[in-house]
Amino acid sequence: CLGLVNELLPFPLARFVFDDIQPAGATNATSKMMSKIREATKKSFEVTSWMDLYTANGARERVETVVDVVNLPDHLSTWENLDVAYEFVSPFNGTSFVEGYLETRRNALQARKRLLVNGTGVPVRREAIAISMIDTNAYYLPMLHLMIIPGGILFPPFVVESAPAAVHYGGIGRVLGHELTHAFDRLYSHVSRTGEVHDWYSNNSWRAFENKLQCVETSSLSEAFADSAGVEKAYLVYERLASKGAGMLGYSPEQLFFISGCLIFCGKERVGVSVTRIYTPLYLRCDLPAANLDHFAEAFHCRREAPMNPRNRCDFH
């Protein structure tokens, strides 16, 4: 029942589920963090040596034009607006769940069909795509150039109320950087922000990018790239904060940044490699991005050429 309701009414359901239990200010704080990561990423392209001017301009445009939805789309953030958007929902009036569901689904399809008629004056918003907002996950949808950060992920350990900035940038900041990085995935390098064929990489920058990717070469290349470059993006903002706050539990703020980013991958999984798996193993999702930032080695005083302080690193910013 929950799955069917979530399929038809994802945004109202998210309000019902999270309104009273989400950490105070989590949505606003995450939205502000996303803006900072966006700006820091754009700024980094000015000094990214492997990008020429043509490619850097294209990369900046992708950052500027990606739409992000945190918790709920802005135009659906009030109950009044939700009532208007879901006016096709009728009270069940004692009917069975199946009957009520089928009637609501029929009404929803009729409402969507009206959007196909010219001159209706009804704006079609890409951020209003029907997608679950109660999942503990985040998404980048390339054909819509859209980032979705559901309310289900705005909880510990990603967002911890009253925790230092390091915990938030290492946790939810890493997630935001990861999803933004998907906009630069090699699979979408020939796709414009409107979903059309467009080469925004120059030939030279494309070859340089391919060489960069070799150091994260795995069967899960897209996700490994997003993990490493995503942590870089989060750290670009974190290291420039005027106040990083105090440490916790005997760890410095810089150490907390990496601990927070790895805490989300604590778990057990079967040892082995599958050529079809989307993600790298959990421990590598922690270790590889950390090893690719020399800030980790500095924070934890790793000796030179130790496994977590390698001579050669994969850096994209």
FILO-128229 format. One record per atom (N, C-alpha, C): x, y, z; residue in one letter. Coordinates in steps of 0.2 Angstrom, whole numbers, plus 5000, padded with zeros to 4 digits. Layout:
XYZa/...
***
This chain:
500449945000c/500050005000c/500450065000c/501050065004l/501450125005l/501750134998l/502050084995g/502350094988g/501850124983g/501250104983l/500750124978l/500650204979l/500550214986v/500350284987v/500950334986v/501550304987n/502250344985n/502250354978n/502050304974e/502050314967e/501650364964e/501050374967l/500550424965l/500650494968l/500850494974l/500850554978l/501550564982l/502050564978p/502750564982p/502850624986p/502650684984f/502750744988f/502350754994f/501650744993p/501250744999p/501450695005p/501650635002l/501850585007l/502450605011l/502950635007a/503550655010a/503450705016a/502950755015r/502750795020r/502450765026r/501950715025f/501650675030f/502250645034f/502650615031v/503150575035v/503650615038v/503950665035f/504550705038f/504350765042f/503850795041d/503750865044d/503850865051d/503750815055d/503850825062d/504450795065d/504850755061i/505350715063i/506050735060i/506050775055q/506650795052q/507050845056q/507750835056p/508150885060p/507950955058p/507951005063a/507751075062a/508251105057a/507951135052g/508351175048g/508751135043g/508651065042a/509051025038a/508951045031a/508351055028t/508251075021t/508551135019t/508451195023n/508751255022n/509551255022n/509851215027a/510551215028a/510851175022a/510451125020t/510751075014t/510651115008t/510151155007s/510151205001s/510651255000s/510851285006k/511351335006k/512051295005k/512151235007m/512751205006m/512851184999m/512251164996m/512251154988m/512451214984m/512251274986s/512451334983s/513151344984s/513451334989k/514151344991k/514551294987k/514351234986i/514751184982i/514651194975i/514151224973r/514051244966r/514551304964r/514551354968e/514951404967e/515751384967e/515951344972a/516651324973a/516851284967a/516351244964t/516551204959t/516651244952t/516151294951k/516251344946k/516951374946k/517151394952k/517751434953k/518351394952k/518251324953s/518851284952s/519051274945s/518551284941f/518651274934f/519151324931f/519251384934e/519651434932e/520351414933e/520551364937v/521251344938v/521351274937v/520851244934t/520951164932t/521351164926t/521951134927s/522451144922s/522351094916s/521951044917w/521850994911w/521251014907w/520851074909m/520351094905m/520551164901m/520351164895d/520551224891d/519851274892d/519951334889l/519451384890l/518751354888l/518751324882y/518051304879y/517751254884y/518151204886t/517851154891t/517651184897t/518051224900a/517951254906a/517251294906a/517151334901n/516551374900n/515951324899n/516051264896g/515451224896g/515351184902g/515851174906a/515751144913a/515451194918a/515651264917r/515251314921r/514551314920r/514351314913e/513651314911e/513251254914e/513551194914r/513251134917r/513151144925r/513551174928v/513451184935v/512951244936v/512951294932e/512451344933e/511751324932e/511651274927t/511051264925t/510751204928t/511051164931v/510851104935v/510251124940v/509751094940v/509251114945v/509251064951v/509251084957d/509251034962d/508651044967d/508350984969v/507750984973v/508050954979v/507950994985v/508150964992v/507450964996v/507350894997n/506750885001n/506050884997n/505950944994l/505350954990l/505451014985l/505151014979p/505251074975p/504951134978p/505251194977d/505051254980d/504351264979d/504051254973h/503351274972h/502851224975h/503151174978l/502751124981l/502851114989l/503151174992s/503351164998s/502851185004s/502251205001t/501751225006t/501151175005t/500751165010w/500151125009w/499651155004w/499651225004e/499151254999e/499351234992e/499951234990n/500251224983n/500151144982n/500251104987l/500151034986l/499451024985l/498951054988d/498251044987d/498051054979d/498351114977v/498251134970v/498551084965v/499151054966a/499551014962a/499150944962a/498850924967y/498550854968y/497850864969y/497550914965e/496750914966e/496450864963e/496750814959f/496450764956f/496250704961f/496550714967v/496450664972v/495750674976v/495350624976s/494750624979s/494650584985s/494250604990p/494250564996p/493950494994p/494150444998f/493950374996f/493250354998f/492950395003n/492250385005n/492050315006n/492450275010g/492250215012g/492450155006g/492650175001t/492850124995t/493450084998t/493550034995s/494149994996s/494850024994s/495350004996f/496050034994f/496150034987f/495949974984v/496049954977v/495650004973v/495050014975e/494550054971e/494750124971e/494950144977g/495250214978g/495850234974g/496350184974y/496950184971y/496850194963y/496450144961l/496350144953l/495950214951l/495450234955e/495150304953e/495650354953e/496050364958t/496550414959t/497050414953t/497250354952r/497750344946r/497450364939r/496850344938r/496450364932r/496450444932r/496250474938n/496250544938n/496950584937n/497450544939a/498150574938a/498350574931a/498150514928l/498350514921l/497950564916l/497350574918q/496950624915q/497250694915q/497450714922a/497750774923a/498450784919a/498850734918r/499450734915r/499350744907r/498750714905k/498650714898k/498450794896k/498150824900r/497950894899r/498650934898r/499150914901l/499750954900l/500050954893l/499850904889l/500050894882l/499650934877l/499150974879v/498751014875v/499051084875v/499151104869n/499451174868n/498951224871n/499251284874g/498851334876g/498451324883g/498651274886t/498351264893t/498551314898t/499151344897g/499451394902g/499751364908g/499751294908v/500051264914v/500751244913v/501151274917p/501951264917p/502051194918p/502551164914v/502751094916v/503451104919v/503551084925r/504151094929r/504551024929r/505151024927r/505550964927r/505650934934r/505750984939e/505850964946e/505250934949e/504650934946a/504050904949a/503950834946a/504550804944i/504450734941i/504250684947i/503850634946a/503650594951a/504150544953a/504450554958i/505050514961i/505050504968i/505150454971s/505150444978s/505550494982s/505250524987m/505650574991m/505750544998m/505550484999i/505650455006i/506250405006i/506550405001d/507150355000d/507750385004d/508150345007t/508850365009t/509350365003t/509250404999n/509650404993n/509650474990n/510050484984a/510050544980a/510150524973a/509950564968y/509950554961y/510150614957y/510450594951y/510550644946y/510250614940y/509750654937l/509350624931l/509650664925l/510050634921p/510450664915p/509950694910p/509450664908m/509050694903m/508650754905m/508550764912l/508250824914l/508750874917l/509350854918h/509950894921h/509650914928h/509450864932l/509150874938l/509450834944l/509550864949m/509750834955m/509150824960m/509050764963i/508550754968i/508850734975i/508750774980i/509050754987i/508350744991i/508150684991p/507550664995p/507550685002p/507050695006g/507050705013g/507250655017g/507250595014g/507450535017g/508150525019g/508550565016i/509250565017i/509450625022i/509050665024l/509250725028l/509150705035l/509450655037f/509450625044f/510150595045f/510250585052p/510950555054p/511050485050p/511650475048p/512250505049p/512450565044p/511950575039f/512150625034f/512050695037f/511550705040v/511350775044v/511250755051v/511750795055v/511650785062v/511550845066v/511050855069e/510850925072e/511350945077e/511551005077s/512051035081s/512751005081s/512950965075a/513550935074a/514050995071a/514650985072p/515151035068p/515051035061p/515251085057a/515251085050a/515551025047a/516151005050a/516550945047a/516050885046a/515650875050v/515150815050v/514650825044v/514450885043h/513950895038h/514250895031h/514850925031y/515150925024y/515450865022y/515650825027g/515950755026g/515350705024g/514750725027g/514150675026g/513750695020g/513250745021i/512850765016i/513150805011i/513750845012g/514150875008g/514450835002g/514650775005r/514950725000r/514450694995r/513850684998v/513250664994v/513050714988v/513050784990l/512950834985l/513450834980l/514050834982g/514650834977g/514650774973g/514450714975h/514350654971h/513850664966h/513250684968e/512750694963e/512950744957e/513250804960l/513450854955l/513950824950l/514350784952t/514950754948t/514650714943t/514050684944h/513750644939h/513550684932h/513450754933a/513350794927a/513950794923a/514550774925f/515150774921f/515350704919f/514950654920d/515150584919d/515250584912d/515750534910r/515950524903r/515350504899r/514850474902l/514250444898l/513850504896l/513950564899y/513450614897y/513850674894y/514550664893s/514950714890s/514750744883s/514350704880h/514150724873h/513350744873h/513150764879v/512450774880v/512350844883v/511950894880s/511850954883s/511450954889s/511351014892r/510951014898r/510151004896r/509951014889t/509351004887t/509250934884t/509750894885g/509650824883g/509850814875g/510050864872e/510250854865e/510950834864e/511150814858v/511850794857v/512250864856v/512750864860h/513250924860h/513850904864h/514450914860d/515050904863d/515350964867d/515250964873w/515551024877w/516251014879w/516550954878y/517250944879y/517650954872y/518150994873s/518650994867s/519050924866s/519350914861n/519650854860n/520250844865n/520650894866n/521150894870n/520950884878n/520450914880s/520150914887s/519850844888s/519550814882w/519250754883w/519850694884w/520350704880r/520950654881r/521250664888r/521250724890a/521550734897a/521050704902a/520450714901f/519950684906f/519950604906f/520050574900e/520050504900e/520750484904e/521250514903n/521850494907n/521750504914n/521450554916k/521250564923k/520850504926k/520350484922l/519950424924l/520350364925l/520850354922q/521250284922q/521450274929q/521550324933c/521750304940c/521150284945c/520550294942v/519950264946v/519650204942v/520050184937e/519750134933e/519450064937e/518850054937t/518549994940t/517949984935t/517649924937s/517049904934s/516449954935s/516549994941s/516050044943s/516350114942s/516550124936l/516950194934l/516550254936l/515850254934s/515450314935s/515450334942s/515250284946e/515150294953e/515850304957e/516350274955a/517050284958a/517250354956a/517150384950f/517350454948f/516950494953f/516250484953a/515850534957a/516050534964a/516250474967d/516450474974d/517050514975d/517550504971s/518150544972s/518150614971s/517850634965a/517750704963a/517250734968a/516750704970g/516250724975g/516550744982g/516950704984v/517350724990v/517750784989v/518050794984e/518450854982e/518050914982e/517450914979k/516950964979k/516750994986k/516550944990a/516350954997a/516950995001a/517550965000y/518150995003y/518351065001y/518251074994l/518351144992l/518051194996l/517351184998v/517051225002v/517251225009v/517251165012y/517451155019y/518151195021y/518651185017e/519251215018e/519251285018e/518751315015r/518751395015r/518251425020r/517951375024l/517551405029l/517951445034l/517651505036a/517951555041a/517951515048a/517551475050s/517551445056s/517351365055s/517751325056k/517651255055k/517351225062k/517351255067g/517051235073g/517551185077g/517351165082a/517851115086a/517851045084a/518251005086g/518250935085g/517750905090g/517750835089m/517350795093m/517650725095m/517550705101l/517750635103l/518550625102l/518950685102g/519650675102g/519850685095g/519450695090y/519650705083y/519650775081y/520150795077s/520150865074s/519550875069s/519350935067p/518850945062p/519050915056p/519650915054e/519850885047e/519750815047e/519950785053q/519850715054q/519050695053q/518650735057l/517950725057l/517650725050l/517950765046f/517650775039f/517650705035f/518250675036f/518350605033f/517950555036f/517950555043i/517650505047i/516850505045i/516650565045s/515950575043s/515750545036s/516150555031g/516050535025g/516150455024g/516550425029c/516550355028c/516050315033c/515850355038l/515350315042l/514750295038l/514550325033i/513950305029i/514050245025i/514650215025f/514850155021f/514950095026f/514850105033c/514950055037c/514449995036c/514649935035g/514249885034g/514549825032g/514249765031k/514449705029k/514249685022k/514649665018e/514449645011e/514949585009e/514649545005r/515049485002r/515649504999r/516249475000v/516849484997v/516849464990v/517049504985g/517049474978g/516849534973g/517049524967v/516949574962v/516449554957v/515949594955s/515449584950s/515549634944s/515549604938v/515649654932v/515049694931v/514449674935t/513849714933t/513649764939t/514049764945r/513949804950r/514049874949r/513549914951i/513549984950i/514050024954i/514150004960y/514650034965y/515249994967y/515750024968t/516349994971t/516149964978t/516549914981p/516349894987p/516349944993p/516049934998l/515949995003l/516550015006l/517049975007y/517649995010y/518050045005y/518050024999l/518350064994l/518050134993l/517350134994r/517050204993r/517250244999r/517550225004c/517850265009c/518550275008c/518950225006d/519650225006d/519850265000d/519650254994l/519850284988l/519850354987l/519250384989p/519150454989p/519650494994p/519650455000a/520150485005a/520850485003a/521050435000a/521750424998a/521950474992a/521450494988n/521550544983n/521550614985n/521450624991l/521550694994l/522150694999l/522650734998d/523150745002d/522950765009d/522450805009h/522150825016h/522050765021h/521850715018f/521750655023f/522450635026f/522950625022a/523550605024a/523850655029a/523750725028e/523950775033e/523550765039e/522850755039a/522450755045a/522650695049a/522850635046f/522950575050f/523650555050f/524150605048h/524850595048h/525050535045h/524850515039c/525050455036c/525750465033c/526150415034r/526850415031r/526850415024r/527350445021r/527450455013r/527350385010r/526950375005e/526850315001e/526550265005e/526250275010a/525850225014a/525250215009a/524850165010p/524250155006p/523750215005p/523650245011m/523250305011m/523550375010m/524250365008n/524650425006n/525050415000n/524750394994p/525050374988p/525450424985p/525950404981r/526350454977r/525850484972r/525450444968n/525050474963n/524350474965n/523950524964r/523250534966r/522850554960r/522250534961c/521750554956c/521350624958c/521550674955d/521250744957d/520950774951d/520350794952f/519950824946f/519850894947f/519950924952h/519850994953h/520551034955h/
***
